[in-house]
Amino acid sequence: MSGDSLVTGSFVVADYVVFALMLVVSAGVGVYYAWSDRGQESSGDFLMGGRRLTALPVSLSLTASFMSAITVLSNPAEVYRYGASIGFYALSYVMTMVVTSEVFLPVFYRLAITSTYEYLELRFNRATRLLGTVLFIVQTILYTGIVIYAPALALNQVTGMDLWGAVISTGVVCTFYCTMGGLKAVVWTDVFQVGVMLAGFLSVIIRSVILQGGVYRIITDSQQGGRLNFWDFDTNPLRRHTFWTITIGGTFVWVSIYGINQAQVQRYISCKSITHARLSLYINLLGLCSILLSSVFAGMCLYSVYKNCDPWTAKRVSAPDQLMPYLVMDILGDYPGLPGLFVAAAYSGSLSTVSSSINALAAVTVEDLIKPYTQMSEKHLSWISKGLSLLYGVLCIGMAGLASLMGGILQAAISIFGITGGPLLGLFTLGIFCPFANCKGALSGLLSGLVVSLWVGIGAQIYPPPPEMTRPLSLTTQGCNFTTADNFNWTSTSLPRSITTSPVQNSDAKHLLADNWYSLSYLYFSPIGTITAISVGLIVSLFTGGLKLKLESRLTLMKEDTTFYYLFKFFQRKVVRRTGKLDLTKDREKKFGSTNPAFCDVELDLTKSSIPT
């Protein structure tokens, strides 16, 4: 289907102005920091903001980094098709922040590293560090290309906005402010972009609430349509989304992002103190939950508006990701500028993710692939950092071009992002928690974790889980009054899913794998990689003399690193002081009786008075 036939309305001048304003402000921040920091010539200032950042901007930047346009477009479509159970991500966010601030943050902050992979060399060896770095670079370039391309495609087909004009303009602006302003520019543009994302969501939500006649009506519609399916405590790991897959699997996925992903770690270790770093993680939790809540409610609005006439099965849009832009053009098309605000929100999600990725890629390349092998001055390294930001920006735009050719592999590449995160999380956990884990165990753990999670991830792409495991909710086109002939040809969108599982009947072993192993919820790919990496790493370390390893305590988690340790000490002191005072006075009364003034005070007075004479 051509893009033109899908357009429900088209952008007017006001929409382009709002979108252009968002790009101009983002570029302006880069120019400002390039000018204000022109005297600073070290790569540390460029890549780490001179380690002088404070909690508030860093927290909003952490929120923006992985809340991409995919969140703005896919989360509401997910709620529309599968229900609001993704709201449980809020629990996995809470657990992620606690684990990150208690386990990973103290170790990385104490070592004052720029690249998280420096830790792998300090703890294991250079080969482990290089493997970790290469994995990160590959997954980040892949993911970033998709983050630029996927929203551009969805928005182009619905709003008629020029596809490559949007891809190249956002890519160029992003590369520009990353190259000019470094981490400070990235952090402060992220702060602005979180605001734009929330404003975009609010514009859709407020208009939907007015149209539908109140919040209660939207909640009632969602309830009747089975969208408020929160209480699904089915423990079956093959089910796509349940309470357990989202909270447990989701926690592993997000810990691999917040705990060890360079883009996130680089931000909070650039804070001026560990307290600011911890605070930034917890304030960021509010940002994550507000964007999650907005996207879930926007999905409920989407369902309430289209409950009787689903645009997807009626062929008005060609993919679920286009549902949200379709709604925007439908209900906000008469308000010039508001569709532009929503598109700016989607692209703000893209810009924040891409800028974080470019900055992190430059940092990792300088610290892991250039510094250890060359003797360069800080001034040269600073220039190389800027050059690398430019190079990676161009690479990411190129990757967006590749993503346009890949088509169906988009989802696979996003899964691979999770697949590589799991084994890396296992590797870092091994280093921080197990003093006897050695480099042989680390390398074999990482490789085996990668093999297992790639096996299950690629298998799931080839043999998609059957509909009874994904459980898409019912959608209807009964209330539609379109005049086109293909309105009700809805079977074509839902049948291929169940058909794909039939060829595996031939062999029992294949059938077993496809029905069980490959049908695992995609959220469990990360835990599988993590657990495999830790288990193999521990076994190999024990068999290769890991117990004889002498390790510096600063490379592992110490009890003094945790907040719980200080809380325990605080309560211990309180209790001792309270009970100790009473015991001391009782003891004194029993053993000494009353004090003797003639003995104590007079003697002291005599010595005092005898000094001057």
N, C-alpha and C positions, 0 to 999 in steps of 0.2 A: 504494500500500500504506500502510495507516495505521501511525502510529508504534507503537501498542500491540502490533500483531501481531509486531513485530520484537523486542520486549523479551525478553531471555534470562533476565534476573533483574532485580531492581530495587534501588535504593538503600535502605540501611537507615540508622538514626539515626547510627551510627558514621561512615558515609560522608559524610553531611551535615555532621557535626561537623568532620571533617578538612578538608573543602572550606571551611567557614566560617572555620576557624582560619587558613587561608592568606589569606583576604580580610581578616580582622581584623589579622593581623601586617602586611600591606601597608598598610592604613589607618593603623595605629599608627606606622609609620615616617614617614608624612606629618605626623601630629600632632606627633611628636617634633621634626622639623626646622622646622615652623612655629613651635614654642615656642622652640627653641634659637636660631633666627635672627630672633627677633622685632624685635631692634634694628636689623637691616640693612634699609635702605629703598631700595636701588638696584635697578634692573631687572637689572643685571649680576650681583648676588648671587643673584637669583632664577633667572635663566636660565642662568647660567654657574657657579653655585656659588662665586662670588667668585674664580674661576680659581685655586683652592687645592687641587684634588683630587689624589689620589695614584694611582699606577699600578694597584694591585691591584683596588680597587673599580671603577675605570673599565674595566679589562680585562674583568671579569665582566659589567659592564653592556653593553659592546660586544657580547659574546657573546649576551646575552639579547635584545638589541634586535630582531634579525632572525631569531632562532630562535623562530618563532611557533608557535602550536598547529598551524598547517598543517604544520610540521616534525614535530611529535610524532605527528600522525595520518597524514600523507601519505607521509613517507619510508618507514616500515615497509611500507605498502601498495604503494609503488613497487617495493621489493625483492621483495615477494611476487609481483607481477605481471610485472616486467621484469628482475629480477635485481639483484645487488649492485654493478653497475658504478658506481652513484652514489657509491661509496666514493672514486672518483677526485676528488670535490670537495675532498678534503684537499689535493691538489696545487694546485688553483685557489686555495684559502685561503692557502697558503704564498706563491704568486706575488702575490696581492692584498696581503698584509701588506708584502711587500718594496716593491712599487710605491707603496703608500700612504705608508709611512714615508720613502721616499727622494724622492718627487716632490711629493705634495700636502701632506703634513704640514708640511714646513719653510716653504713659502710662506705657508700659512694661519696658522701659528703666529707667524711674523715680523710679519705685518700686524696681529696681535691683533684679528681680526674676530670678531663674534658670529654673523653670518649669512654663510654661504658665498657668498651672492649679492651681498654687499658687494664681493667681489672682482671680480665682473663689471662693476660700475660703475667701480671704480678702474682696471680694465684696459681696458674698452671704453667703454660709456656707460650712461646710466640706463635707456634702452629695453631693452637686453639684460638688465639686472638685473631689471626688472619682468617681462619675459617668463619668465625663469628662475624667479622667485618664484611666478608664477601657475601655471606647470607643476607645480612642486613641491607647491603647496597642493592642486591638483586631484588629482594622483596619490596623495597621502598620505591625503586624506579617503576616496577610493575604496577604497584598499587597507585602511585601518583598519576601515572598515565590514565588509569581508569577513572580516578577521582576528577580529572579534568574533562574526560570525554563523556562519561555516562550522563551527567546532568545536562551537558550541552546537547546531546542527542535528544533526551526526553523533552527539553524545553524548546528545541528547534521544531520538533514535530507538532507541538501543541500551540506554541505562540507564534511560530513563523519567524523567530529570531534567527539570524544567519548563523549556521552551525560553526563554520571555521572562523568566522569573524569573532564569535564568542570564545572559542577555544584559544585562538592566538592572542586576543586582547587580554584575557585573564592570565594566560601563561606569561605574556610579556610583562604585564604590570607586576605580577608576582615575582618574577626573576629580577625585575628592576629594583623593587624595594628591598629584596633580600641581599642583592649585590651592593646596593648603596649603603644601607643602614645596619646590616648584620642582625644580631639577635634582638637588640633593643627595638629595631623597626618591626621585626616579626612579632614580638610580644605586644607592642602597642597597637599594631594594626589588628591583631587578634582581638584585643579588647573592644575595638570599634566594631569588628565583624560579629562578635557575639551579640551586641546590641542590635545590629541589622537583622540577624537570624531570628531573634525573638520578636522584633517588630514585624517581620514578614509573617511569622506564624500567627501573631495576634491579629493582624489585618484580616486573615482568612477566618480565624475563629470568631471574631466579633461580628463579621458580616454573616457568617453561617448562623450564629445564635439569633441575630435579628431576623433573618429569613425564616428560620425554623420555629421562631416564637419562644425562645428561651432555652437555657441550659438544661432544664428538667426534661424538656421534650427530646433533646439530643440523647440524653442518658437513657430515657425510656425506649427510644427507637433502638439504641445499641443493645439494651437489655433484651428486648423482644427479638432482635435479630441474632441473639446468641453471641454478641461481640464482647460482653463482659464475662468472659470465661476465665476468671481468675483462679477459681478453686479446683484446679486440675493437678492433683497430687499423685498422678500415675507415675510409678517408678520405672516403667518400661524405657530403657535407654534408646530404643528405636524411635520413640515418639519425638517429633521435631521440636515442639515447644511445650514443655510442662513447667511446673514450678521448679522441679529439680534440674532440668537441663539448663534453664535460664539462670538460676542462682549459682549452681555448681560450675557448669560449663562456662557460663558468662564470667564468673569470677576468674577462672583460669585465663580466659581470653584477655580480660581487662588488666589482670596483674602482669601479663606478658607485655602489655602496652605501657602501663604506668610504671611498673617495677624496673623493666630493663630496656625498653625501647629508647634509643638515643634521643629521638625528638622530644620525649617527655622528660627524661632524666636530665638532659641538658638545661631545661628550664629551671627545675627546682634546685639543681646544684649551683645555679648562677645567682641564687638568693644570697643576701649579705650575711644571714645567720641561719643556723639549722632550725631555729624557732620559726623564722619567716618561711623556710622551706616547708616545714610541717603544716604551718598555717595555710600556705598556698594550696596544699593538697585538700585540706578540709573545706576551705572556702569554694574551691573548684567543685566540690561535691554538690553544693547548692546550684551552681551553674549547670552541671550535668543533669541533675534532677529536674530543673526548670525546663530545659530543652527537651528532655524525655517526656515530661508531663504535657508540654505543648504539642509535641509530635503525636502522642497517643490521643489527646483530645481532638487534634486536627483530623486524625483518622476516624474518630467517632463522628465528627461533623461530616466528613466525606460519606460515611455510610448513611447518616441521617438524610442527607440531601439526595443520594442516589439509591435509596433502599428499594424503590419500585422500578428503577430503570438503570441497570448497571452499564456504564459506558464501555467497559472492557468486553463483556460478552456480547454487547450490541455492536462491537467493532468500531466504536467511535475513537478509541485509542488502541494502539497496537501492543502496548506493554503496560503492566501494572504501575511502573514508575512514572507513567504519563498521567495517571489519575489526578494527582495533586495539581499539576499545572493546568489540567483540563478544568478542574473545579475553579481554580483562580480566574481563568479566562471566562468561565461561565457566570460566576457570581460577582466578580470585581471588574469585568470588562467595561462597565458603564462609568467607572471611576478612574479617570486618567491618572496614571502615576502609581496606582496600587498594584496592578500586575507587575509593573517595573520593580516595585519594592519587594515583591515575593521572589522575583527572579534574582534580584540583588542578594536576597537572603540565601538562596540556593548557591549562588556563586561565592558568597562570603564564606560559606561552608567549604567550598573548593579551595578558595585562596588561602584560608587559614591552614588547611591540611597540607597544601602544596608548599607553602612558604616554610612550614615547620620541617617538612621533608627535605627541602633544598638546603636549609641551614644545617640540619643534622647530617646530611650526606657530606657537606663541605667539612664539617667538624671531624667526622670519622675519617675522611680521606687524609686530612692534614695530620691528625694525631696518630693514625694507625699505619698509613701507607707512605707518608712523606717524612715526618719528623724522625722516626727511628732510623732512617737510612741516609739522611742528609744532615749537613751542618749548615743551617741557614739562619740568617738574622731574623729577628722578630718582624722587622719591616717587610722583608721578602715574604715571610710566611703570611703576613696580613694581606699582601697583594695576591698571593696564591689563593688564599681563602676566598677573596672576591672573585678571582678568575674561575674558581671551582663552582661558586654559586651560579655564575653565568652559564658555565658548561652544563651543570646539572639541570638548570632551568630549561635550556634548549633540549636536553635529553628527555625531560619529562614531557615537553610539548611533542617531541618526536614519538614518544611512547603513546601519547594520546592518538596520534595518527595510526599507530599499529593497532591500538585498541579498536579503532573503527573498522579495521579489516578482520579482527578476530571474531567479532560477533558473539557467538555462543560461549566463548572462553572467558567472557567477562566475569561470570560468577565463579568460574574455576580459579581465576587469578586472585579474586578476593578471598576464596577459601585458602589458597596457598599462602596468603598473608598470615592467616591464623595457623596454618600448618607449620610454617617455619618458626612462629613465635613460641609454640609449645616446647620443642626440644631445646631452644635457647633458654627459656625460663628454667627448664630442668637443669641445664648446665650451670647457670648462675646460682640456683638453689643448692646444688651440690657443693659449689665452692664456698658459699656463705655458711651452710649448716654442718657440713661434714669435714672436719679437720683432716681426716685420713684419706680423702679423695685425692688421687694424683692425676697427672696429665694423661696417662694411658687410659684411666677410667673416664676422664672428662671427654676425650676425643671419641672413644668407642661409644659412650653414652649419647653424645650429640649425634653421631652418625646413625646409630641404631634408632634413636627417637625420630630422626628425620625420615628414615626409610619407612618406619611403621606408619607415621602420620601421612606421608605421601601416598603410601599404599591404600590406606582407608579413604583418603581425600579424593584421589584420582578414581578409585573404584566407585565412590559415591557419584562421581560425575558420569561415569559410563552406565552404571545401573542406578538411576534415581530411585529414591524410596517410593513405595506405592502410596496412593492417596489416603489409605486408611491410617498411615503413619503421619502424614503431613496434616491431614484433616482440614482441607479448605472448607470454609463455611459457605452456606448456600447464598447464591446471588440470583436475582431475577430480572427479567426484562419485560415483565407483564405490563408495567405502567408506561412503556415507551410509546411515543407516537411519531417515530421517524417515518419517513416515506421510502427509505432505501430498502432494497430487496434482501440484503444480507443481515438484517437485524438479528434474526433468531438462530443464526448458524453458530450457536454457542458451543456445540459439542467439540468443534475443532480445537478450542482452547483448553478443554479439560481432558479429552480422551488420550492424547499421546502419553500422558503420565502413566496411565494404567497399562497401556499397550507395551511400554518399554520393558516391563518385567517379564513378558512372556517368553522371549528366546532363551531364558536361562533354565527352562524346564528340562533341557536335554540331559544335563549332568547333575547328579545329586550334590557333588562337592561345590560346583559353581552356584547351584541353586541356594545352597546353605549360606555361602559367602554373600551372595547378592541380597538374600532375604534378611540376613542378620548383620554380618560385619559391615557391609557397604551401606546398610540402611540406618546405621547409627546416626543419631542427631548430629548435625554439623557442628554443634556447640561442644561436642565431646572430642573433636579432633585435637584440640589443644591439650586437654588433660591427658589424652593417650600419649601424645608426644612427650609431655613433661614427665609422666610416671615412668615411661620406658627409659628415657634418658637418665633419670635418677637411679632406677633399679639396676640397669646395665652398668652405669658408672660406679655404683657402690660395689657390685660383685667383682668387676674387673680390678678396681682399686685394691680390694682385700686380697685378691689372688696375685697381685703384682707388688706386694710389699708396702701398701699404703699406710699400714699401722706404724711403720718406722719413720714416716714423714715428719720432719720438724718444720713447724709453720709459725709465722709471725701472727700474734693474736689479732692485730689490726685488720687482717684480711678476712676474718670471720666475724660473725655477729657476737658481740660481747653482751653480758647481761646489763652492763652500764649503758648500752645503746638504747634500751627500750624505755618507753614512758612508764610501763608497768613496774619496772624496777624502782623508779623514783617515787611512784605512788605507794609502793610497798614500804619503802624506807620512810616516807612521810608519815604513814599510818603507824609504823613501828615506833617512830620517835614520839608521836602523840600518845600512844598507849604506854610506853615506858615512862614518859614524863608524868602522866596522870597517876599510874600505879606506883612509880618510883618515889614520888614526893611523899605519898602517904607512908610507904614503908620506911623511908629514911627518918621521918619524924617519930614514927612509932619506935624505931630502933633506938633513937637518941633518948627518948623518954625512959625506955627500959634500962639502957646500959649506964647512962650518965646521970640520971636524976636531974635536979635543977642546976643551972650554971652558977658558979661562985664569983660574984662581982669583985670580992676582995682579991681573988686570985688573978682573974683575967684583966679587968679594967684598970685597976690601980697600978698594976705592974706596967701596963702599957703607958699610963699617964706618967709614971715616974721616969720611964726611959725618955719620953718626949720632953719632960721638963728638965731632965738632967743634961740634955744635949747643949743648950746655949751656955751653961755655966762653965 
